[in-house]
Amino acid sequence: RLGLVVGAHQDPAGPEKAEKDLGKARANAVMSFLVEQGAPTADIHAGVFDPVPAGSPAAPASPRCVELLIK
């Protein structure tokens, strides 16, 4: 069984509510694409990661990116 988490990163410089909404929309778009390609819906979860300040070791290379995590 495949287990994927589609997680979107927020831009920490943007307004939190707007960035969270944009992140959720990006994660859902990626999830929809994967389902269209045949991935089982029950095996995928879409969500938004908490914002990480730029320059910290855990910060994504690019704000507003999407990561796929395999469980």
N, CA, C and O atoms as CSV, one atom per row, in Angstrom:
chain,resi,resn,atom,element,x,y,z
A,1,ARG,N,N,0.837,-1.181,0.000
A,1,ARG,CA,C,0.000,0.000,0.000
A,1,ARG,C,C,0.884,1.247,0.000
A,1,ARG,O,O,1.834,1.356,0.775
A,2,LEU,N,N,0.553,2.168,-0.874
A,2,LEU,CA,C,1.285,3.423,-0.994
A,2,LEU,C,C,0.755,4.417,0.028
A,2,LEU,O,O,-0.459,4.536,0.189
A,3,GLY,N,N,1.619,5.121,0.710
A,3,GLY,CA,C,1.205,6.175,1.633
A,3,GLY,C,C,1.961,7.450,1.307
A,3,GLY,O,O,3.176,7.510,1.494
A,4,LEU,N,N,1.271,8.462,0.826
A,4,LEU,CA,C,1.903,9.727,0.464
A,4,LEU,C,C,1.297,10.884,1.240
A,4,LEU,O,O,0.092,10.924,1.490
A,5,VAL,N,N,2.148,11.816,1.613
A,5,VAL,CA,C,1.701,13.089,2.152
A,5,VAL,C,C,2.146,14.146,1.156
A,5,VAL,O,O,3.338,14.276,0.874
A,6,VAL,N,N,1.201,14.896,0.626
A,6,VAL,CA,C,1.496,16.008,-0.258
A,6,VAL,C,C,1.454,17.247,0.625
A,6,VAL,O,O,0.383,17.674,1.056
A,7,GLY,N,N,2.613,17.816,0.889
A,7,GLY,CA,C,2.688,18.954,1.797
A,7,GLY,C,C,3.167,20.203,1.101
A,7,GLY,O,O,4.207,20.195,0.444
A,8,ALA,N,N,2.419,21.269,1.241
A,8,ALA,CA,C,2.796,22.551,0.659
A,8,ALA,C,C,3.448,23.423,1.720
A,8,ALA,O,O,3.037,23.420,2.881
A,9,HIS,N,N,4.454,24.159,1.316
A,9,HIS,CA,C,5.112,25.110,2.205
A,9,HIS,C,C,4.495,26.489,2.007
A,9,HIS,O,O,4.139,26.876,0.894
A,10,GLN,N,N,4.378,27.213,3.102
A,10,GLN,CA,C,3.893,28.582,3.050
A,10,GLN,C,C,5.074,29.541,2.917
A,10,GLN,O,O,6.185,29.232,3.346
A,11,ASP,N,N,4.827,30.684,2.332
A,11,ASP,CA,C,5.831,31.741,2.312
A,11,ASP,C,C,5.736,32.468,3.649
A,11,ASP,O,O,4.712,33.094,3.925
A,12,PRO,N,N,6.778,32.403,4.495
A,12,PRO,CA,C,6.684,33.023,5.814
A,12,PRO,C,C,6.561,34.547,5.752
A,12,PRO,O,O,6.182,35.173,6.742
A,13,ALA,N,N,6.873,35.144,4.617
A,13,ALA,CA,C,6.786,36.597,4.491
A,13,ALA,C,C,5.372,37.071,4.154
A,13,ALA,O,O,5.067,38.256,4.285
A,14,GLY,N,N,4.505,36.148,3.719
A,14,GLY,CA,C,3.153,36.522,3.326
A,14,GLY,C,C,2.176,36.457,4.482
A,14,GLY,O,O,2.508,35.954,5.555
A,15,PRO,N,N,0.955,36.972,4.262
A,15,PRO,CA,C,-0.073,36.885,5.303
A,15,PRO,C,C,-0.431,35.419,5.579
A,15,PRO,O,O,-0.673,34.653,4.647
A,16,GLU,N,N,-0.465,35.036,6.847
A,16,GLU,CA,C,-0.612,33.629,7.228
A,16,GLU,C,C,-1.863,32.970,6.644
A,16,GLU,O,O,-1.771,31.881,6.080
A,17,LYS,N,N,-3.012,33.601,6.768
A,17,LYS,CA,C,-4.266,33.006,6.279
A,17,LYS,C,C,-4.214,32.808,4.764
A,17,LYS,O,O,-4.573,31.740,4.267
A,18,ALA,N,N,-3.777,33.815,4.039
A,18,ALA,CA,C,-3.698,33.722,2.577
A,18,ALA,C,C,-2.697,32.649,2.156
A,18,ALA,O,O,-2.962,31.883,1.230
A,19,GLU,N,N,-1.554,32.591,2.828
A,19,GLU,CA,C,-0.532,31.598,2.481
A,19,GLU,C,C,-1.018,30.185,2.780
A,19,GLU,O,O,-0.742,29.257,2.020
A,20,LYS,N,N,-1.738,30.021,3.881
A,20,LYS,CA,C,-2.278,28.699,4.217
A,20,LYS,C,C,-3.296,28.258,3.156
A,20,LYS,O,O,-3.290,27.102,2.733
A,21,ASP,N,N,-4.166,29.176,2.731
A,21,ASP,CA,C,-5.150,28.860,1.681
A,21,ASP,C,C,-4.467,28.518,0.360
A,21,ASP,O,O,-4.860,27.566,-0.315
A,22,LEU,N,N,-3.441,29.292,-0.014
A,22,LEU,CA,C,-2.702,29.009,-1.250
A,22,LEU,C,C,-1.994,27.655,-1.164
A,22,LEU,O,O,-1.991,26.881,-2.121
A,23,GLY,N,N,-1.397,27.385,-0.003
A,23,GLY,CA,C,-0.715,26.110,0.183
A,23,GLY,C,C,-1.672,24.942,0.060
A,23,GLY,O,O,-1.353,23.947,-0.590
A,24,LYS,N,N,-2.843,25.047,0.674
A,24,LYS,CA,C,-3.838,23.969,0.593
A,24,LYS,C,C,-4.273,23.759,-0.855
A,24,LYS,O,O,-4.434,22.620,-1.293
A,25,ALA,N,N,-4.463,24.842,-1.594
A,25,ALA,CA,C,-4.854,24.729,-3.004
A,25,ALA,C,C,-3.753,24.046,-3.821
A,25,ALA,O,O,-4.047,23.220,-4.684
A,26,ARG,N,N,-2.486,24.388,-3.553
A,26,ARG,CA,C,-1.375,23.742,-4.277
A,26,ARG,C,C,-1.303,22.254,-3.949
A,26,ARG,O,O,-1.149,21.424,-4.845
A,27,ALA,N,N,-1.414,21.918,-2.666
A,27,ALA,CA,C,-1.355,20.509,-2.260
A,27,ALA,C,C,-2.514,19.723,-2.872
A,27,ALA,O,O,-2.326,18.596,-3.331
A,28,ASN,N,N,-3.698,20.306,-2.881
A,28,ASN,CA,C,-4.860,19.624,-3.482
A,28,ASN,C,C,-4.696,19.447,-4.988
A,28,ASN,O,O,-5.124,18.433,-5.540
A,29,ALA,N,N,-4.082,20.421,-5.658
A,29,ALA,CA,C,-3.852,20.303,-7.098
A,29,ALA,C,C,-2.905,19.140,-7.404
A,29,ALA,O,O,-3.128,18.379,-8.345
A,30,VAL,N,N,-1.848,19.014,-6.599
A,30,VAL,CA,C,-0.911,17.903,-6.797
A,30,VAL,C,C,-1.596,16.576,-6.493
A,30,VAL,O,O,-1.414,15.599,-7.219
A,31,MET,N,N,-2.379,16.541,-5.428
A,31,MET,CA,C,-3.106,15.319,-5.078
A,31,MET,C,C,-4.064,14.930,-6.210
A,31,MET,O,O,-4.140,13.757,-6.578
A,32,SER,N,N,-4.787,15.894,-6.756
A,32,SER,CA,C,-5.715,15.618,-7.869
A,32,SER,C,C,-4.976,15.042,-9.063
A,32,SER,O,O,-5.452,14.100,-9.696
A,33,PHE,N,N,-3.807,15.608,-9.375
A,33,PHE,CA,C,-3.014,15.096,-10.482
A,33,PHE,C,C,-2.618,13.646,-10.235
A,33,PHE,O,O,-2.734,12.814,-11.134
A,34,LEU,N,N,-2.154,13.335,-9.030
A,34,LEU,CA,C,-1.740,11.966,-8.718
A,34,LEU,C,C,-2.915,10.990,-8.823
A,34,LEU,O,O,-2.751,9.871,-9.308
A,35,VAL,N,N,-4.088,11.408,-8.374
A,35,VAL,CA,C,-5.281,10.559,-8.459
A,35,VAL,C,C,-5.660,10.352,-9.929
A,35,VAL,O,O,-6.028,9.243,-10.317
A,36,GLU,N,N,-5.575,11.393,-10.744
A,36,GLU,CA,C,-5.860,11.262,-12.177
A,36,GLU,C,C,-4.906,10.282,-12.851
A,36,GLU,O,O,-5.260,9.637,-13.837
A,37,GLN,N,N,-3.689,10.177,-12.308
A,37,GLN,CA,C,-2.694,9.262,-12.862
A,37,GLN,C,C,-2.853,7.838,-12.341
A,37,GLN,O,O,-2.122,6.937,-12.752
A,38,GLY,N,N,-3.811,7.635,-11.433
A,38,GLY,CA,C,-4.097,6.288,-10.961
A,38,GLY,C,C,-3.750,6.005,-9.518
A,38,GLY,O,O,-3.982,4.889,-9.052
A,39,ALA,N,N,-3.211,6.955,-8.794
A,39,ALA,CA,C,-2.902,6.723,-7.377
A,39,ALA,C,C,-4.211,6.652,-6.579
A,39,ALA,O,O,-5.108,7.464,-6.804
A,40,PRO,N,N,-4.333,5.701,-5.658
A,40,PRO,CA,C,-5.551,5.573,-4.864
A,40,PRO,C,C,-5.741,6.771,-3.920
A,40,PRO,O,O,-4.821,7.149,-3.195
A,41,THR,N,N,-6.919,7.349,-3.938
A,41,THR,CA,C,-7.230,8.514,-3.102
A,41,THR,C,C,-7.007,8.230,-1.623
A,41,THR,O,O,-6.529,9.096,-0.890
A,42,ALA,N,N,-7.344,7.040,-1.186
A,42,ALA,CA,C,-7.223,6.701,0.235
A,42,ALA,C,C,-5.773,6.683,0.716
A,42,ALA,O,O,-5.524,6.748,1.920
A,43,ASP,N,N,-4.819,6.595,-0.202
A,43,ASP,CA,C,-3.408,6.510,0.168
A,43,ASP,C,C,-2.699,7.857,0.189
A,43,ASP,O,O,-1.509,7.924,0.497
A,44,ILE,N,N,-3.421,8.935,-0.135
A,44,ILE,CA,C,-2.786,10.251,-0.237
A,44,ILE,C,C,-3.464,11.229,0.713
A,44,ILE,O,O,-4.690,11.278,0.807
A,45,HIS,N,N,-2.649,11.998,1.410
A,45,HIS,CA,C,-3.158,13.061,2.289
A,45,HIS,C,C,-2.510,14.368,1.854
A,45,HIS,O,O,-1.293,14.437,1.683
A,46,ALA,N,N,-3.327,15.409,1.675
A,46,ALA,CA,C,-2.809,16.732,1.319
A,46,ALA,C,C,-2.899,17.646,2.531
A,46,ALA,O,O,-3.891,17.631,3.261
A,47,GLY,N,N,-1.863,18.437,2.737
A,47,GLY,CA,C,-1.862,19.361,3.861
A,47,GLY,C,C,-0.888,20.495,3.657
A,47,GLY,O,O,-0.226,20.590,2.624
A,48,VAL,N,N,-0.809,21.346,4.645
A,48,VAL,CA,C,0.068,22.513,4.595
A,48,VAL,C,C,1.020,22.454,5.788
A,48,VAL,O,O,0.594,22.262,6.927
A,49,PHE,N,N,2.289,22.618,5.516
A,49,PHE,CA,C,3.282,22.662,6.589
A,49,PHE,C,C,3.254,24.031,7.258
A,49,PHE,O,O,2.907,25.031,6.628
A,50,ASP,N,N,3.618,24.072,8.531
A,50,ASP,CA,C,3.744,25.348,9.221
A,50,ASP,C,C,4.857,26.159,8.565
A,50,ASP,O,O,5.819,25.583,8.057
A,51,PRO,N,N,4.742,27.486,8.566
A,51,PRO,CA,C,5.794,28.302,7.955
A,51,PRO,C,C,7.114,28.145,8.693
A,51,PRO,O,O,7.146,28.038,9.919
A,52,VAL,N,N,8.194,28.132,7.938
A,52,VAL,CA,C,9.542,28.031,8.498
A,52,VAL,C,C,10.302,29.283,8.068
A,52,VAL,O,O,10.360,29.578,6.874
A,53,PRO,N,N,10.886,30.026,9.009
A,53,PRO,CA,C,11.601,31.245,8.644
A,53,PRO,C,C,12.742,30.973,7.666
A,53,PRO,O,O,13.480,29.998,7.804
A,54,ALA,N,N,12.868,31.851,6.682
A,54,ALA,CA,C,13.958,31.733,5.710
A,54,ALA,C,C,15.292,31.764,6.438
A,54,ALA,O,O,15.460,32.498,7.412
A,55,GLY,N,N,16.228,30.974,5.967
A,55,GLY,CA,C,17.553,30.932,6.566
A,55,GLY,C,C,17.724,29.876,7.637
A,55,GLY,O,O,18.851,29.560,8.020
A,56,SER,N,N,16.613,29.318,8.134
A,56,SER,CA,C,16.746,28.264,9.132
A,56,SER,C,C,17.071,26.950,8.422
A,56,SER,O,O,16.736,26.784,7.249
A,57,PRO,N,N,17.723,26.011,9.122
A,57,PRO,CA,C,18.112,24.752,8.478
A,57,PRO,C,C,16.935,23.959,7.906
A,57,PRO,O,O,17.111,23.205,6.949
A,58,ALA,N,N,15.745,24.117,8.472
A,58,ALA,CA,C,14.585,23.354,8.007
A,58,ALA,C,C,13.799,24.078,6.915
A,58,ALA,O,O,12.798,23.551,6.429
A,59,ALA,N,N,14.235,25.269,6.523
A,59,ALA,CA,C,13.503,26.044,5.518
A,59,ALA,C,C,13.594,25.354,4.155
A,59,ALA,O,O,14.645,24.825,3.796
A,60,PRO,N,N,12.493,25.360,3.397
A,60,PRO,CA,C,12.552,24.788,2.055
A,60,PRO,C,C,13.433,25.647,1.153
A,60,PRO,O,O,13.629,26.833,1.420
A,61,ALA,N,N,13.961,25.055,0.094
A,61,ALA,CA,C,14.816,25.794,-0.831
A,61,ALA,C,C,14.066,26.949,-1.476
A,61,ALA,O,O,14.651,27.986,-1.786
A,62,SER,N,N,12.777,26.761,-1.674
A,62,SER,CA,C,11.950,27.788,-2.291
A,62,SER,C,C,10.635,27.894,-1.533
A,62,SER,O,O,9.975,26.880,-1.309
A,63,PRO,N,N,10.238,29.109,-1.131
A,63,PRO,CA,C,8.926,29.218,-0.482
A,63,PRO,C,C,7.834,28.864,-1.486
A,63,PRO,O,O,8.031,28.969,-2.697
A,64,ARG,N,N,6.708,28.453,-0.979
A,64,ARG,CA,C,5.556,28.084,-1.806
A,64,ARG,C,C,5.823,26.846,-2.665
A,64,ARG,O,O,5.252,26.706,-3.746
A,65,CYS,N,N,6.676,25.961,-2.194
A,65,CYS,CA,C,6.902,24.711,-2.924
A,65,CYS,C,C,6.044,23.598,-2.315
A,65,CYS,O,O,5.439,23.769,-1.257
A,66,VAL,N,N,6.005,22.467,-2.998
A,66,VAL,CA,C,5.245,21.300,-2.538
A,66,VAL,C,C,6.209,20.130,-2.423
A,66,VAL,O,O,7.034,19.912,-3.309
A,67,GLU,N,N,6.106,19.378,-1.335
A,67,GLU,CA,C,6.934,18.188,-1.132
A,67,GLU,C,C,6.031,16.961,-1.078
A,67,GLU,O,O,4.895,17.026,-0.608
A,68,LEU,N,N,6.559,15.845,-1.569
A,68,LEU,CA,C,5.891,14.543,-1.437
A,68,LEU,C,C,6.683,13.734,-0.428
A,68,LEU,O,O,7.879,13.501,-0.603
A,69,LEU,N,N,6.007,13.307,0.629
A,69,LEU,CA,C,6.644,12.484,1.643
A,69,LEU,C,C,6.058,11.089,1.562
A,69,LEU,O,O,4.838,10.927,1.550
A,70,ILE,N,N,6.900,10.097,1.509
A,70,ILE,CA,C,6.452,8.696,1.434
A,70,ILE,C,C,6.451,8.129,2.833
A,70,ILE,O,O,7.446,8.201,3.553
A,71,LYS,N,N,5.301,7.556,3.212
A,71,LYS,CA,C,5.185,6.946,4.547
A,71,LYS,C,C,5.784,5.565,4.527
A,71,LYS,O,O,5.789,4.880,5.550
